Amino acid sequence: MNLPQLPADKASHFVIGLVLALASTTAKADAWTGPDKVQHASAGVVIGAAITAATKDPLKGCAAAAAVGAAKELYDAQYPKRHDSSFKDFAVTAAFGCASAYATGWIITPKEIRYSINF
């Protein structure tokens, strides 16, 4: 099954749109540390690495981690009695997801040295 491909510029616009959408939601202030942030970081790492390993494209891994983080926080915003929506939760998920996506891409992407001699 072939998934539709977004050009890099459209994928980055999509991620920026998600960030702006989350920033516009109302959320209670929370700390940058704590067990909640560790869970968000862990989820971001797994998603970013898994998607990058599957597609061999770190941008897709980064976008997937950011999209899942955004979707989770938008879900939390819909149920404020049971969940707390937090931009910081999204930021941690996306940051760690992108870091792991690019680290995974660096590790699994074939490296080669090319040279040519023209006579």
Steps between C-alpha positions, in 0.01 A plus 500: 500500500644835399431793728469846348822696524513857624778717363735617775364856490139379543597262780673778691198727448279221636715469814505877550121506461466236771723700732296815444174312551623366831634836609155649445327247727441596857713297735591520864856587585718206598866434572757396243605209722323207658386147425247623243777651287702177518203312356460755220873488422494120492202493265666755271823299489321178409280659233779703341740206486240249379369714215850597394610134502195404292526781245874584508392866517570696822262778398212251495603367841516852641166595346337182631620562855381861484165397351438235766599746774267762353214253464539389860493856632205593277320192639585614853359845420167340403465332842619758756329325793711187452815631327724805511602636162854635504715663235805391699391135470476546124837676484674220693341229283593680178854595609597153615324344201691718256830439679452124489381513138813679384726284721337187358531635146868570556555146628299303242546708187769355279812708508726507202788697368482587137768636282559533132802559289447665167765466234 
